[in-house]
């Protein structure tokens, strides 16, 4: 392996590390703080005149997927920028 190949391998490892670290960081800072993990709503049952409360945990599945994709894109951008700086 020559020096150029070693540089490419080092940059690709750096890209992968920056991608995962930034994706995890962005995911937890954005998703975990601002998006609720579950919510509940109350419905009045007319026949028994009681309140029925329903908890929904899967309401944020779409938001979670969107933030994972956005985190991945931002992680890729940060990886590209970091490899350009190292050049």
Secondary structure, 3 states (H helix, E strand, C coil): CCHHHHHHHHHHHHHHHHHHHHHHHHHHHHHHHHCCCCEEEEEEECCCCEEEEEEECHHHHHHHHHHHHHHHHHHHHHHHHHHHHHC
